Every structure is written in structure tokens, then in C-alpha cells.
């Protein structure tokens, strides 16, 4: 059995040094990581670290801002580079009917595009 870890539980360490945090979880025996931010690290660097430490990206916590028309292509490219097919929106503002409708519209718009891109 292969185990994974949600990197949010290590957010203080990942923010300081993502590569070192990935090395540490690999050393502990984890094989899958679910990211909660990349802290300015390039997709190419993250992918190289995953490969170096024998890890696989099992998912990412990705904020709604990364799914806007301006950012969606970059978000998709980043996920493809790191080999991650599962994107999780960790939270959205659902406090009003207007926010609810905006969020649903965004999700309905991007879901088919994300599906087309794997």
C-alpha cells in the first residue's frame, strides 16, 4: 500500500522550503502528496523534486482565483507539468446568494475545460 500526505499539514515547512519538505515526507515513506500551495516555485522545479524523491502529486488545493479566465491556462499548464490530474477548490465564499451563483457559474464554466485537459 502507498500512502499520501496532505502538504497543508506541513504548511509552515513547505512555505519555508518546499523541496526540503518533499524530501522529508519521502524519507518518511510517503509516495503521494496533495499540495496546498507552491510558494513561488516553478512547475519544472516541483516536477523535478517529485521525480527526485519518488513522489507523485495526487492533488492540489487550488483557489478560485487560479480558475479565472486570466489564470486558467497557466493553472492547467502547471498541473500538467507536475503530473497532477486532481484539482480541489479548498473553499469559496458562499455567504450570499450572489456569491453562490458566481461560484457555481465559475465551476460550471471551468469544469469542462479542466476535463478536456485531463
N, C-alpha and C positions, 0 to 999 in steps of 0.2 A: 504494500500500500504506500502511496506517495502522499505526503502531507503538504499543506499550504499554509501561508500566514497572511493575514491582512496587515499591510505595512502601516496602516493608520495607528496600530497599537505601538509602533516604533517611531511615531511622527517626530519626536524630538531628535532622535538619532538620524533619521532619514533627511531631515531638513539640514542638519549639520554636514553630513557626508553620506550621500545615498549609496555610493559604491561600497563603503565600509559596512553599511547596514546590510546590504545584499550579501556581502562576503560572510558576515556573521550569521545570517539566517541559513545560508547554505552550509556553513560549518555545523550548525545545529541539526542539520539533516532535512530541512525543508526543501521541497522541489518546486513548489508553486508559490508565486507571490501575487497579491492583489494590491495594486498601487493606490495610494491616496495622495497623489502629487508627485511631480518630478523635480521640483525645486530648481528650475532653470537648466537642468541637464538635457542635453540633446538626445533625440531618439537614437541616434547612432551610438552614443556613449552608453545609454541604458541597454541597448541590444547587445553591445559588446560585453558588458558586465554580466548580463543574463547568461550569455554563452560561456563566458569565462568561469562562472560559478555553477554551471549546470542547472540553471533555474528557468522556469517558464512563467510568463505573465498570464495569470489566469483571469485577470480582470483589472479594471481601473475605476476609481471613483472620479467621475468627470462632471464638473459643474455645468450648469445650463449655459453659461457664457461661452463655453467651448463648442456649443452646438449651434450658435448663431450663424447666419449666412456668412458673415465675415470670417468666422473661425472654423467652420465645419471641415473644409478641405484639409486644413492643417491638422485638425484633430484626427481625421481619418488617416492621413499620411503617417502621423506619429504612431498610431496604433498598428498600422501595417508594418512599420519598421520594427517595432518591438515584438511583433508576432502575437498581438493580443486581439481576440475576437469578441470579448465581452466588456461592454461599457456600462457602468452603473451610475445613475444620477443619484448622489447620496442624499440630496434634499433640495426642495424648492419651496418658495413662499406660496402657500396655499391659503393665506389668511382672508382673501376676499374672493368673491365670485369672479371678478375681473382677472385676478391672478390665476385662479383655477382655469379659466378659459384661455388665457395666454399660454399657460404651461401645457395644457392639452393640445393647443394648436401647434406649439413648438414640437412636442413629441410626435404628433401625427405627421408633421412635415418632415422631420429628420429620420424617423424610423425606416421608411422605405429606402432612403438614401444610404443609411447605415447598412441595411440588409443587403443592398446591391453591392456594397463594398466589403462584404464579409464580416 
